[in-house]
Amino acid sequence: MTATLAKETSPASTPPPVPPPPGARRTRRRGRVIALLFVFPALLLLGALVLYPALFSIGRSFFDASGDRFVGGDNYTEMFRDPATLKAVRNTAIWVVVAPALLTGLGLILAVLVEKIRWATAFKLLLFMPMAVSFLAAGIIFRLAYDEDPDKGVLNAAVVSVHDAFKGSSSYPTARPRPDQGLTEDGDGSYRTGTSVSPGDSVALGLVGVAPDDLPGGAAPAERAEGLEPAPDELRGVVYLDFTPGGGGRQGEVDPGESGLPELTVEAVQGGRTVASATTGADGTFRFTGLDQGGYELRLPAANFAPPYDGISWLGPALVTPAIIGAYLWIWTGFAMVLIGAGLSALPRDALEAARIDGANEWQIFRKITVPLLAPVLTVVFVTLVINVMKVFDLVYIIAPGPVQEDATVLATQMWLVSFGGGNDQGLGSALGVLLLLLVVPAMVFNVRRFRRSQR
């Protein structure tokens, strides 16, 4: 009875293992060999193009410029003593902080807005098109766009147009008086009469340095101020171009055919104080009325001869890095928008609709629902762009002019300049390459882990 009970309560015995069919091991081994044969070309290329250069650079960084003498960590020490390298590290940090954040933010905003327009696909295509342009071509485009000459650089042409629309510009930036013709230059760029004049006088102020073709459209022939017979309390004069077309004429006198200079400001100065101001007419004439008796000096203010506004020095030392980042944004905004848009299209619509039914406005939905749900996608986009900006080279090298190359340099350009661009120190250049590798690897590891988590 006990034996029967024990037999009934004992666990079922495990069945004996089934032996593999004949040839199964051979099939599995053959499958592994075939898989290795397919993977081998990729592994070979990876080793030749990535692994070997990385290991060689690490080894080369411990030798001097010639590669013959082992110097240990001297290259790494020298790397952080060099002001140019420190500036490259600073600029790289600016790139890493600014560019990915701006691109991720722009991509998010555009992805949300594009969903609400009718021609969403065409708009996405338009924004993504710069990705088809090589960095070399984009660099040349923006080098021309940032040109300081308004006749070449489209940005400065726009800036100058807006500036001149509100402030205007001088019509006579090259005008100047003839020597010993009654006008002397002050330190601020203005001109004044060397002798005093009084009400009842008429004065002729001759200038040169203005091409006849550069005269304002309304300029008329100058009149002789002496023949205008000013009133006793009136001071008259004419400002004219002291140049007779075709030659001839007398210096310091208004000759027939000589043009007046319109829209010039003339000031009457007494005791160092401006007491009256007038603007020349189309024929260059001006007059002051109601002046007290006494001696006056006439002055042509420096604003009459101010050089034209040339715009902003986009590629100067202060703005060259932000300008290059702007070019980078133009290229990569479409990439960020498309990736974030893909994540946005996968969001659960019932959550958004439930929030709208509960009375949430679009801003609250965006801030409280859309952004938190898109956090994994935004993180992947941000980290991918961080990796990309650490390696940026083409735009910096092409856009930044030679004199400000050092002000715009990043680690990738500094590595090339030190190794091949005149430094000829491949030991120090290899150390810079190792530093760049160490900075990129953590971001790459983080991105790979994010991909693996998302797959699980």
TAMOSUL-V128287 format. One record per run of one state. SS is the DSSP state (helix for helix, strand for strand, loop for the rest). FROM is the first residue (numbers start at 1). TO is the last residue. If there is no record, write none. Layout:
BEGIN
ss=(SS;SS)
from=(FROM;FROM)
to=(TO;TO)
END
This chain:
BEGIN
ss=(loop;helix;loop;helix;loop;strand;loop;strand;loop;helix;loop;helix;loop;helix;loop;helix;loop;helix;loop;strand;loop;strand;loop;strand;loop;strand;loop;strand;loop;helix;loop;strand;loop;helix;loop;strand;loop;strand;loop;strand;loop;strand;loop;strand;loop;strand;loop;helix;loop;helix;loop;helix;loop;helix;loop;helix;loop;helix;loop;helix;loop;helix;loop;helix;loop)
from=(1;2;10;24;61;63;64;70;71;74;80;83;115;120;133;135;146;154;168;176;178;183;186;191;194;197;198;202;209;212;215;221;222;225;229;235;242;259;261;265;271;273;280;285;289;296;301;302;306;320;346;349;358;362;374;375;391;394;400;402;409;411;420;426;456)
to=(1;9;23;60;62;63;69;70;73;79;82;114;119;132;134;145;153;167;175;177;182;185;190;193;196;197;201;208;211;214;220;221;224;228;234;241;258;260;264;270;272;279;284;288;295;300;301;305;319;345;348;357;361;373;374;390;393;399;401;408;410;419;425;455;456)
END
